[in-house]
Amino acid sequence: MIIDNGKEKSFDVLFILLVLIIFLIPSFMFVVFNLSSLSVGLLVSAIFVLIINFKIILSIDLSLKKSILCLAIFLLLLIPSFYQYYMFNIIKPLGSFSFILIIISSYIFSHKIEKMTFNVLSKSLFIVLIFLFSLGWLSILLPIKIGPYAFVSKSVFPFSEESHYALSVGLLGVGYVATGERSSSFFVILNLIFFSIIFPSLTMLLFSVLSIILLSLRMNILKIILLIMILSLLAMPITSKFFLDSDYFTSRLSFSETRNLTTLVFLQGWSLAYQNFIKTNGFGLGFQMLGFPGTQLTPFTEIIEKIDVGSETNLSDGGFLASKIIAEFGIVGILILLMYMKFIIKFIIENYFYWKDLKNNRYCYGLNKSKKTLLLSAILFGFIVEFFFRGYGYFSPGLFLVLSVLGANYKLNFFKY
């Protein structure tokens, strides 16, 4: 349902509802039912997406090419899962086969995104951000400590912790800043910076930096220099007070003899990727097999177990997505990483020329003169944080949205590599 103000379509209520369902339900169920991951909640969200978009499902006409692609993905996940069950009697990969439902649901959601105009998509996204920022302010001014949330020390209702909140609002914020109105983009960036300091949150700080980079690409070189100078002058006292003198930030940015869990999990992730890639001769451990018997552990894992009283923190999810896919899919994971890095470089270059040519009323280089493809691609760009720094595996609301965006961008013929 799209609200019409009489002049032009304003925002899509259904899209707003679906995005909130995707990002809020998994975290809410994670806390309320004391689950071990977001997988159950995300599956519930995926089912809601399918039910709400039932008309889209009926209208889809699968071609032979798409059918073969779906079958290939199906077999890629199914065969290794059955192998692990047959050889080692490990059932988790088969249980995680429900990820197929996530893929199907995200594909259906991509049809919804594809049909939206840029103005409706941008305004709807901004309303989602206003709602999520309100949750952040509420957690600071009037924390919700009811039921299970009374036992979660750093929750941002309905999120279980500040980093989960950051992964949601940060990803959407980066996407909006790429094309949003200048004043609204500044509003989004200021909120991201505010929360990164108040919580504090290094994850939110990373999203803040990415947002500033995208906003700077929209401005001419003199404005960029002026903006950097102003921000540098303003940041000096803030940096000294909140960053350099803060145990939180200094401990996470220290890589020498650290005993900080966040830093150790990050180092463990890259070490897991490398060790298990080498051990399996590039074939990988198999779908959802990271953390199970056969996983090559690292020295960082041993340190984490000692610090966290025997816990193997973030071992099964690798700490971030790149670690997990490399460890589990080997050379295929490396290829995905290289493709994503290529996209990042291509996106930044095309982003720069898009705004430069737009100012000079010339043909828009690379982005095919579409602000919508730029917005969607900026969401993929913002996924850098979850891919390289902080994530929670395949059952992630962020990955669900990224799969939907990939589907929509594919239909818009954006990716021409």
Disulfide bonds with the S-S distance in Angstrom:
none
